[in-house]
Amino acid sequence: MLVEVGEAELAAHGPQFTLRGGTGAAKLMHEMMHRKRVLSATEARVHFGEVLRRVEEGEVIVVEGRGKPQAVILSVKAYARLTAGKEDPLEALLSLNRAIRARLGRPLTPPEEVVSALREERDRELGGAGR
């Protein structure tokens, strides 16, 4: 059984229920939030063919285990739209590090030294040794 919940049910039953239902990511998120269904893991397994059909039609399926959200099933197209233009987080950090080093003209201070200096400054401000 697929469950679709409206605003009244959301208010009556709390945040475990979802609302049913522009351009860009904000529009996609709005569309997805308004076309979301909640299923138990067992229901998703038993009705997997229907789940795939609904996902292909643009719905998002939240799969719950023991009453808590465990997974989200969405179409490949929706996933591609959500991840389009996203840079790998590690590459973003490395790129930022390179830019800072280039601007400073030297390597960044190692994190251990930064933490140690901050602790020393804190200890001086508190008027005593470290905690």
FIPA-582744 format. One record per atom (N, C-alpha, C): residue number from 1; residue in three letters; atom name; x, y, z. Coordinates in steps of 0.2 Angstrom, whole numbers. Layout:
+-----+------+------+-------+-------+-------+
:  nr : rest : atom :    px :    py :    pz :
+-----+------+------+-------+-------+-------+
: NUM :  ALA :   CA :     X :     Y :     Z :
...
+-----+------+------+-------+-------+-------+
//
This chain:
+-----+------+------+-------+-------+-------+
:  nr : rest : atom :    px :    py :    pz :
+-----+------+------+-------+-------+-------+
:   1 :  MET :    N :     4 :    -6 :     0 :
:   1 :  MET :   CA :     0 :     0 :     0 :
:   1 :  MET :    C :     4 :     6 :     0 :
:   2 :  LEU :    N :     4 :    11 :    -5 :
:   2 :  LEU :   CA :     7 :    17 :    -5 :
:   2 :  LEU :    C :     4 :    22 :    -1 :
:   3 :  VAL :    N :     7 :    26 :     3 :
:   3 :  VAL :   CA :     4 :    31 :     7 :
:   3 :  VAL :    C :     6 :    38 :     5 :
:   4 :  GLU :    N :     1 :    42 :     3 :
:   4 :  GLU :   CA :     2 :    49 :     1 :
:   4 :  GLU :    C :    -1 :    53 :     7 :
:   5 :  VAL :    N :     2 :    58 :     9 :
:   5 :  VAL :   CA :     0 :    62 :    15 :
:   5 :  VAL :    C :     0 :    69 :    13 :
:   6 :  GLY :    N :    -6 :    72 :    15 :
:   6 :  GLY :   CA :    -7 :    79 :    14 :
:   6 :  GLY :    C :    -5 :    84 :    20 :
:   7 :  GLU :    N :    -6 :    90 :    19 :
:   7 :  GLU :   CA :    -4 :    95 :    24 :
:   7 :  GLU :    C :    -8 :    93 :    31 :
:   8 :  ALA :    N :   -14 :    92 :    31 :
:   8 :  ALA :   CA :   -18 :    91 :    37 :
:   8 :  ALA :    C :   -15 :    85 :    41 :
:   9 :  GLU :    N :   -14 :    79 :    37 :
:   9 :  GLU :   CA :   -11 :    73 :    40 :
:   9 :  GLU :    C :    -4 :    75 :    43 :
:  10 :  LEU :    N :     0 :    79 :    40 :
:  10 :  LEU :   CA :     6 :    81 :    42 :
:  10 :  LEU :    C :     6 :    84 :    49 :
:  11 :  ALA :    N :     1 :    89 :    49 :
:  11 :  ALA :   CA :     0 :    93 :    55 :
:  11 :  ALA :    C :    -2 :    88 :    61 :
:  12 :  ALA :    N :    -7 :    83 :    59 :
:  12 :  ALA :   CA :   -10 :    79 :    64 :
:  12 :  ALA :    C :    -5 :    74 :    67 :
:  13 :  HIS :    N :     0 :    71 :    62 :
:  13 :  HIS :   CA :     4 :    65 :    64 :
:  13 :  HIS :    C :    11 :    67 :    65 :
:  14 :  GLY :    N :    13 :    73 :    63 :
:  14 :  GLY :   CA :    20 :    75 :    64 :
:  14 :  GLY :    C :    25 :    74 :    58 :
:  15 :  PRO :    N :    31 :    75 :    59 :
:  15 :  PRO :   CA :    36 :    75 :    54 :
:  15 :  PRO :    C :    38 :    69 :    50 :
:  16 :  GLN :    N :    35 :    63 :    53 :
:  16 :  GLN :   CA :    37 :    57 :    50 :
:  16 :  GLN :    C :    33 :    56 :    43 :
:  17 :  PHE :    N :    28 :    60 :    42 :
:  17 :  PHE :   CA :    24 :    60 :    36 :
:  17 :  PHE :    C :    26 :    66 :    32 :
:  18 :  THR :    N :    25 :    65 :    25 :
:  18 :  THR :   CA :    28 :    69 :    20 :
:  18 :  THR :    C :    22 :    73 :    16 :
:  19 :  LEU :    N :    23 :    79 :    14 :
:  19 :  LEU :   CA :    18 :    82 :    10 :
:  19 :  LEU :    C :    18 :    79 :     3 :
:  20 :  ARG :    N :    12 :    79 :     0 :
:  20 :  ARG :   CA :    11 :    77 :    -7 :
:  20 :  ARG :    C :    12 :    83 :   -12 :
:  21 :  GLY :    N :    13 :    81 :   -16 :
:  21 :  GLY :   CA :    12 :    85 :   -21 :
:  21 :  GLY :    C :     8 :    83 :   -27 :
:  22 :  GLY :    N :    50 :   123 :   -50 :
:  22 :  GLY :   CA :    51 :   130 :   -53 :
:  22 :  GLY :    C :    56 :   129 :   -59 :
:  23 :  THR :    N :    62 :   132 :   -59 :
:  23 :  THR :   CA :    68 :   130 :   -63 :
:  23 :  THR :    C :    74 :   128 :   -58 :
:  24 :  GLY :    N :    78 :   124 :   -60 :
:  24 :  GLY :   CA :    84 :   122 :   -56 :
:  24 :  GLY :    C :    83 :   118 :   -50 :
:  25 :  ALA :    N :    88 :   118 :   -45 :
:  25 :  ALA :   CA :    88 :   113 :   -40 :
:  25 :  ALA :    C :    82 :   115 :   -35 :
:  26 :  ALA :    N :    80 :   121 :   -34 :
:  26 :  ALA :   CA :    75 :   123 :   -29 :
:  26 :  ALA :    C :    68 :   120 :   -32 :
:  27 :  LYS :    N :    67 :   121 :   -39 :
:  27 :  LYS :   CA :    61 :   118 :   -42 :
:  27 :  LYS :    C :    61 :   111 :   -41 :
:  28 :  LEU :    N :    66 :   108 :   -43 :
:  28 :  LEU :   CA :    67 :   100 :   -42 :
:  28 :  LEU :    C :    65 :    98 :   -35 :
:  29 :  MET :    N :    68 :   101 :   -30 :
:  29 :  MET :   CA :    67 :    99 :   -23 :
:  29 :  MET :    C :    59 :   100 :   -22 :
:  30 :  HIS :    N :    56 :   106 :   -24 :
:  30 :  HIS :   CA :    49 :   107 :   -23 :
:  30 :  HIS :    C :    45 :   102 :   -26 :
:  31 :  GLU :    N :    46 :   100 :   -32 :
:  31 :  GLU :   CA :    43 :    95 :   -36 :
:  31 :  GLU :    C :    43 :    88 :   -32 :
:  32 :  MET :    N :    49 :    87 :   -30 :
:  32 :  MET :   CA :    50 :    80 :   -27 :
:  32 :  MET :    C :    47 :    80 :   -20 :
:  33 :  MET :    N :    47 :    85 :   -17 :
:  33 :  MET :   CA :    44 :    85 :   -10 :
:  33 :  MET :    C :    36 :    85 :   -11 :
:  34 :  HIS :    N :    33 :    87 :   -16 :
:  34 :  HIS :   CA :    26 :    86 :   -17 :
:  34 :  HIS :    C :    24 :    80 :   -21 :
:  35 :  ARG :    N :    29 :    76 :   -22 :
:  35 :  ARG :   CA :    27 :    69 :   -26 :
:  35 :  ARG :    C :    31 :    64 :   -22 :
:  36 :  LYS :    N :    30 :    64 :   -16 :
:  36 :  LYS :   CA :    34 :    59 :   -12 :
:  36 :  LYS :    C :    29 :    54 :    -8 :
:  37 :  ARG :    N :    31 :    48 :    -8 :
:  37 :  ARG :   CA :    27 :    43 :    -5 :
:  37 :  ARG :    C :    32 :    39 :     0 :
:  38 :  VAL :    N :    28 :    37 :     6 :
:  38 :  VAL :   CA :    32 :    33 :    11 :
:  38 :  VAL :    C :    30 :    26 :    11 :
:  39 :  LEU :    N :    35 :    21 :    11 :
:  39 :  LEU :   CA :    33 :    14 :    11 :
:  39 :  LEU :    C :    38 :    11 :    16 :
:  40 :  SER :    N :    35 :     6 :    19 :
:  40 :  SER :   CA :    39 :     1 :    23 :
:  40 :  SER :    C :    44 :    -2 :    19 :
:  41 :  ALA :    N :    50 :    -5 :    22 :
:  41 :  ALA :   CA :    54 :    -9 :    18 :
:  41 :  ALA :    C :    51 :   -15 :    15 :
:  42 :  THR :    N :    46 :   -18 :    19 :
:  42 :  THR :   CA :    43 :   -24 :    16 :
:  42 :  THR :    C :    38 :   -22 :    10 :
:  43 :  GLU :    N :    35 :   -17 :    11 :
:  43 :  GLU :   CA :    30 :   -14 :     5 :
:  43 :  GLU :    C :    34 :   -13 :    -1 :
:  44 :  ALA :    N :    40 :   -10 :     0 :
:  44 :  ALA :   CA :    44 :    -8 :    -6 :
:  44 :  ALA :    C :    47 :   -14 :    -9 :
:  45 :  ARG :    N :    48 :   -20 :    -5 :
:  45 :  ARG :   CA :    51 :   -26 :    -8 :
:  45 :  ARG :    C :    45 :   -29 :   -12 :
:  46 :  VAL :    N :    39 :   -30 :    -9 :
:  46 :  VAL :   CA :    33 :   -33 :   -12 :
:  46 :  VAL :    C :    31 :   -30 :   -18 :
:  47 :  HIS :    N :    31 :   -23 :   -18 :
:  47 :  HIS :   CA :    28 :   -19 :   -24 :
:  47 :  HIS :    C :    34 :   -16 :   -28 :
:  48 :  PHE :    N :    40 :   -19 :   -28 :
:  48 :  PHE :   CA :    45 :   -16 :   -31 :
:  48 :  PHE :    C :    44 :   -14 :   -38 :
:  49 :  GLY :    N :    41 :   -18 :   -42 :
:  49 :  GLY :   CA :    39 :   -16 :   -49 :
:  49 :  GLY :    C :    35 :    -9 :   -49 :
:  50 :  GLU :    N :    30 :    -9 :   -45 :
:  50 :  GLU :   CA :    26 :    -3 :   -45 :
:  50 :  GLU :    C :    30 :     3 :   -42 :
:  51 :  VAL :    N :    35 :     2 :   -37 :
:  51 :  VAL :   CA :    39 :     7 :   -35 :
:  51 :  VAL :    C :    43 :    10 :   -41 :
:  52 :  LEU :    N :    46 :     6 :   -45 :
:  52 :  LEU :   CA :    50 :     8 :   -51 :
:  52 :  LEU :    C :    46 :    12 :   -56 :
:  53 :  ARG :    N :    40 :     9 :   -57 :
:  53 :  ARG :   CA :    35 :    13 :   -61 :
:  53 :  ARG :    C :    34 :    20 :   -59 :
:  54 :  ARG :    N :    32 :    21 :   -52 :
:  54 :  ARG :   CA :    31 :    27 :   -50 :
:  54 :  ARG :    C :    37 :    32 :   -50 :
:  55 :  VAL :    N :    43 :    29 :   -48 :
:  55 :  VAL :   CA :    49 :    33 :   -48 :
:  55 :  VAL :    C :    50 :    36 :   -55 :
:  56 :  GLU :    N :    49 :    31 :   -60 :
:  56 :  GLU :   CA :    50 :    34 :   -67 :
:  56 :  GLU :    C :    45 :    39 :   -69 :
:  57 :  GLU :    N :    39 :    39 :   -66 :
:  57 :  GLU :   CA :    34 :    44 :   -67 :
:  57 :  GLU :    C :    36 :    51 :   -63 :
:  58 :  GLY :    N :    41 :    51 :   -59 :
:  58 :  GLY :   CA :    43 :    57 :   -56 :
:  58 :  GLY :    C :    42 :    57 :   -48 :
:  59 :  GLU :    N :    39 :    52 :   -46 :
:  59 :  GLU :   CA :    38 :    51 :   -38 :
:  59 :  GLU :    C :    45 :    50 :   -35 :
:  60 :  VAL :    N :    45 :    51 :   -29 :
:  60 :  VAL :   CA :    51 :    50 :   -24 :
:  60 :  VAL :    C :    48 :    45 :   -19 :
:  61 :  ILE :    N :    51 :    40 :   -18 :
:  61 :  ILE :   CA :    49 :    35 :   -13 :
:  61 :  ILE :    C :    54 :    35 :    -7 :
:  62 :  VAL :    N :    51 :    36 :    -1 :
:  62 :  VAL :   CA :    55 :    36 :     5 :
:  62 :  VAL :    C :    54 :    29 :     8 :
:  63 :  VAL :    N :    59 :    25 :     9 :
:  63 :  VAL :   CA :    58 :    18 :    12 :
:  63 :  VAL :    C :    60 :    18 :    19 :
:  64 :  GLU :    N :    55 :    16 :    24 :
:  64 :  GLU :   CA :    56 :    16 :    31 :
:  64 :  GLU :    C :    58 :     9 :    33 :
:  65 :  GLY :    N :    62 :     9 :    38 :
:  65 :  GLY :   CA :    63 :     3 :    42 :
:  65 :  GLY :    C :    62 :     4 :    49 :
:  66 :  ARG :    N :    57 :     0 :    52 :
:  66 :  ARG :   CA :    55 :     1 :    59 :
:  66 :  ARG :    C :    53 :     8 :    60 :
:  67 :  GLY :    N :    49 :    11 :    56 :
:  67 :  GLY :   CA :    46 :    17 :    56 :
:  67 :  GLY :    C :    51 :    23 :    55 :
:  68 :  LYS :    N :    57 :    22 :    53 :
:  68 :  LYS :   CA :    61 :    28 :    52 :
:  68 :  LYS :    C :    64 :    28 :    45 :
:  69 :  PRO :    N :    65 :    34 :    42 :
:  69 :  PRO :   CA :    67 :    34 :    35 :
:  69 :  PRO :    C :    74 :    31 :    34 :
:  70 :  GLN :    N :    75 :    26 :    30 :
:  70 :  GLN :   CA :    81 :    23 :    29 :
:  70 :  GLN :    C :    84 :    24 :    22 :
:  71 :  ALA :    N :    80 :    25 :    17 :
:  71 :  ALA :   CA :    82 :    26 :    10 :
:  71 :  ALA :    C :    77 :    30 :     6 :
:  72 :  VAL :    N :    80 :    33 :     1 :
:  72 :  VAL :   CA :    76 :    37 :    -4 :
:  72 :  VAL :    C :    77 :    34 :   -11 :
:  73 :  ILE :    N :    72 :    32 :   -15 :
:  73 :  ILE :   CA :    72 :    30 :   -21 :
:  73 :  ILE :    C :    69 :    35 :   -26 :
:  74 :  LEU :    N :    74 :    37 :   -31 :
:  74 :  LEU :   CA :    72 :    42 :   -36 :
:  74 :  LEU :    C :    74 :    40 :   -42 :
:  75 :  SER :    N :    71 :    43 :   -48 :
:  75 :  SER :   CA :    73 :    41 :   -54 :
:  75 :  SER :    C :    81 :    44 :   -56 :
:  76 :  VAL :    N :    84 :    40 :   -61 :
:  76 :  VAL :   CA :    90 :    42 :   -63 :
:  76 :  VAL :    C :    90 :    49 :   -65 :
:  77 :  LYS :    N :    85 :    51 :   -69 :
:  77 :  LYS :   CA :    85 :    58 :   -71 :
:  77 :  LYS :    C :    85 :    63 :   -65 :
:  78 :  ALA :    N :    81 :    62 :   -60 :
:  78 :  ALA :   CA :    81 :    66 :   -54 :
:  78 :  ALA :    C :    87 :    66 :   -51 :
:  79 :  TYR :    N :    90 :    61 :   -50 :
:  79 :  TYR :   CA :    97 :    60 :   -47 :
:  79 :  TYR :    C :   102 :    64 :   -51 :
:  80 :  ALA :    N :   102 :    64 :   -58 :
:  80 :  ALA :   CA :   107 :    67 :   -62 :
:  80 :  ALA :    C :   106 :    75 :   -61 :
:  81 :  ARG :    N :    99 :    77 :   -61 :
:  81 :  ARG :   CA :    98 :    84 :   -60 :
:  81 :  ARG :    C :   100 :    87 :   -53 :
:  82 :  LEU :    N :   100 :    82 :   -48 :
:  82 :  LEU :   CA :   102 :    84 :   -41 :
:  82 :  LEU :    C :   109 :    85 :   -41 :
:  83 :  THR :    N :   113 :    81 :   -44 :
:  83 :  THR :   CA :   120 :    80 :   -44 :
:  83 :  THR :    C :   124 :    84 :   -49 :
:  84 :  ALA :    N :   120 :    87 :   -54 :
:  84 :  ALA :   CA :   123 :    91 :   -59 :
:  84 :  ALA :    C :   127 :    97 :   -57 :
:  85 :  GLY :    N :   133 :    97 :   -59 :
:  85 :  GLY :   CA :   137 :   103 :   -58 :
:  85 :  GLY :    C :   140 :   102 :   -51 :
:  86 :  LYS :    N :   139 :    97 :   -47 :
:  86 :  LYS :   CA :   142 :    96 :   -40 :
:  86 :  LYS :    C :   149 :    94 :   -41 :
:  87 :  GLU :    N :   154 :    98 :   -38 :
:  87 :  GLU :   CA :   161 :    96 :   -38 :
:  87 :  GLU :    C :   162 :    91 :   -32 :
:  88 :  ASP :    N :   167 :    86 :   -33 :
:  88 :  ASP :   CA :   169 :    81 :   -28 :
:  88 :  ASP :    C :   171 :    85 :   -22 :
:  89 :  PRO :    N :   169 :    84 :   -16 :
:  89 :  PRO :   CA :   171 :    88 :   -10 :
:  89 :  PRO :    C :   178 :    88 :    -9 :
:  90 :  LEU :    N :   182 :    82 :   -10 :
:  90 :  LEU :   CA :   189 :    82 :    -9 :
:  90 :  LEU :    C :   192 :    86 :   -14 :
:  91 :  GLU :    N :   190 :    86 :   -20 :
:  91 :  GLU :   CA :   193 :    90 :   -25 :
:  91 :  GLU :    C :   192 :    97 :   -24 :
:  92 :  ALA :    N :   186 :    99 :   -21 :
:  92 :  ALA :   CA :   185 :   106 :   -19 :
:  92 :  ALA :    C :   190 :   108 :   -14 :
:  93 :  LEU :    N :   191 :   104 :    -9 :
:  93 :  LEU :   CA :   196 :   106 :    -4 :
:  93 :  LEU :    C :   203 :   106 :    -6 :
:  94 :  LEU :    N :   205 :   102 :   -10 :
:  94 :  LEU :   CA :   212 :   102 :   -13 :
:  94 :  LEU :    C :   213 :   108 :   -17 :
:  95 :  SER :    N :   208 :   110 :   -21 :
:  95 :  SER :   CA :   208 :   116 :   -25 :
:  95 :  SER :    C :   208 :   122 :   -21 :
:  96 :  LEU :    N :   204 :   123 :   -16 :
:  96 :  LEU :   CA :   205 :   128 :   -11 :
:  96 :  LEU :    C :   212 :   129 :    -8 :
:  97 :  ASN :    N :   214 :   123 :    -6 :
:  97 :  ASN :   CA :   221 :   123 :    -3 :
:  97 :  ASN :    C :   226 :   126 :    -8 :
:  98 :  ARG :    N :   226 :   123 :   -14 :
:  98 :  ARG :   CA :   231 :   126 :   -19 :
:  98 :  ARG :    C :   230 :   133 :   -20 :
:  99 :  ALA :    N :   224 :   136 :   -20 :
:  99 :  ALA :   CA :   223 :   143 :   -21 :
:  99 :  ALA :    C :   226 :   147 :   -16 :
: 100 :  ILE :    N :   225 :   145 :    -9 :
: 100 :  ILE :   CA :   227 :   148 :    -4 :
: 100 :  ILE :    C :   235 :   148 :    -4 :
: 101 :  ARG :    N :   238 :   142 :    -5 :
: 101 :  ARG :   CA :   245 :   142 :    -5 :
: 101 :  ARG :    C :   248 :   147 :   -11 :
: 102 :  ALA :    N :   245 :   147 :   -16 :
: 102 :  ALA :   CA :   247 :   151 :   -22 :
: 102 :  ALA :    C :   247 :   159 :   -19 :
: 103 :  ARG :    N :   241 :   160 :   -16 :
: 103 :  ARG :   CA :   240 :   167 :   -14 :
: 103 :  ARG :    C :   246 :   169 :    -8 :
: 104 :  LEU :    N :   247 :   164 :    -4 :
: 104 :  LEU :   CA :   252 :   165 :     2 :
: 104 :  LEU :    C :   259 :   165 :     0 :
: 105 :  GLY :    N :   260 :   161 :    -6 :
: 105 :  GLY :   CA :   267 :   160 :    -8 :
: 105 :  GLY :    C :   270 :   155 :    -4 :
: 106 :  ARG :    N :   267 :   151 :     0 :
: 106 :  ARG :   CA :   270 :   146 :     5 :
: 106 :  ARG :    C :   264 :   141 :     7 :
: 107 :  PRO :    N :   267 :   135 :     9 :
: 107 :  PRO :   CA :   262 :   130 :    11 :
: 107 :  PRO :    C :   258 :   132 :    17 :
: 108 :  LEU :    N :   252 :   130 :    18 :
: 108 :  LEU :   CA :   248 :   131 :    24 :
: 108 :  LEU :    C :   251 :   129 :    30 :
: 109 :  THR :    N :   249 :   132 :    36 :
: 109 :  THR :   CA :   252 :   130 :    42 :
: 109 :  THR :    C :   248 :   123 :    44 :
: 110 :  PRO :    N :   252 :   118 :    46 :
: 110 :  PRO :   CA :   249 :   112 :    48 :
: 110 :  PRO :    C :   243 :   112 :    53 :
: 111 :  PRO :    N :   238 :   109 :    53 :
: 111 :  PRO :   CA :   232 :   109 :    57 :
: 111 :  PRO :    C :   235 :   108 :    65 :
: 112 :  GLU :    N :   239 :   104 :    66 :
: 112 :  GLU :   CA :   242 :   103 :    73 :
: 112 :  GLU :    C :   244 :   109 :    76 :
: 113 :  GLU :    N :   248 :   113 :    72 :
: 113 :  GLU :   CA :   251 :   119 :    74 :
: 113 :  GLU :    C :   246 :   124 :    76 :
: 114 :  VAL :    N :   241 :   125 :    71 :
: 114 :  VAL :   CA :   235 :   129 :    72 :
: 114 :  VAL :    C :   232 :   128 :    79 :
: 115 :  VAL :    N :   230 :   121 :    80 :
: 115 :  VAL :   CA :   226 :   119 :    86 :
: 115 :  VAL :    C :   231 :   121 :    92 :
: 116 :  SER :    N :   237 :   119 :    92 :
: 116 :  SER :   CA :   241 :   121 :    97 :
: 116 :  SER :    C :   242 :   128 :    99 :
: 117 :  ALA :    N :   242 :   132 :    94 :
: 117 :  ALA :   CA :   242 :   140 :    95 :
: 117 :  ALA :    C :   236 :   142 :    98 :
: 118 :  LEU :    N :   230 :   140 :    95 :
: 118 :  LEU :   CA :   224 :   142 :    98 :
: 118 :  LEU :    C :   223 :   140 :   105 :
: 119 :  ARG :    N :   225 :   134 :   107 :
: 119 :  ARG :   CA :   225 :   131 :   114 :
: 119 :  ARG :    C :   230 :   136 :   119 :
: 120 :  GLU :    N :   235 :   138 :   116 :
: 120 :  GLU :   CA :   240 :   142 :   120 :
: 120 :  GLU :    C :   237 :   149 :   121 :
: 121 :  GLU :    N :   234 :   151 :   116 :
: 121 :  GLU :   CA :   230 :   158 :   116 :
: 121 :  GLU :    C :   224 :   158 :   121 :
: 122 :  ARG :    N :   220 :   152 :   121 :
: 122 :  ARG :   CA :   215 :   151 :   126 :
: 122 :  ARG :    C :   218 :   151 :   133 :
: 123 :  ASP :    N :   223 :   147 :   134 :
: 123 :  ASP :   CA :   226 :   146 :   141 :
: 123 :  ASP :    C :   228 :   153 :   143 :
: 124 :  ARG :    N :   231 :   157 :   139 :
: 124 :  ARG :   CA :   234 :   164 :   141 :
: 124 :  ARG :    C :   228 :   168 :   143 :
: 125 :  GLU :    N :   222 :   168 :   139 :
: 125 :  GLU :   CA :   216 :   172 :   141 :
: 125 :  GLU :    C :   213 :   170 :   147 :
: 126 :  LEU :    N :   213 :   163 :   148 :
: 126 :  LEU :   CA :   210 :   161 :   155 :
: 126 :  LEU :    C :   215 :   161 :   161 :
: 127 :  GLY :    N :   221 :   163 :   159 :
: 127 :  GLY :   CA :   225 :   165 :   165 :
: 127 :  GLY :    C :   228 :   158 :   168 :
: 128 :  GLY :    N :   229 :   153 :   164 :
: 128 :  GLY :   CA :   231 :   147 :   167 :
: 128 :  GLY :    C :   233 :   142 :   162 :
: 129 :  ALA :    N :   235 :   136 :   165 :
: 129 :  ALA :   CA :   237 :   130 :   161 :
: 129 :  ALA :    C :   231 :   127 :   157 :
: 130 :  GLY :    N :   232 :   123 :   153 :
: 130 :  GLY :   CA :   227 :   120 :   149 :
: 130 :  GLY :    C :   222 :   116 :   153 :
: 131 :  ARG :    N :   217 :   114 :   151 :
: 131 :  ARG :   CA :   212 :   110 :   155 :
: 131 :  ARG :    C :   213 :   103 :   155 :
+-----+------+------+-------+-------+-------+
//
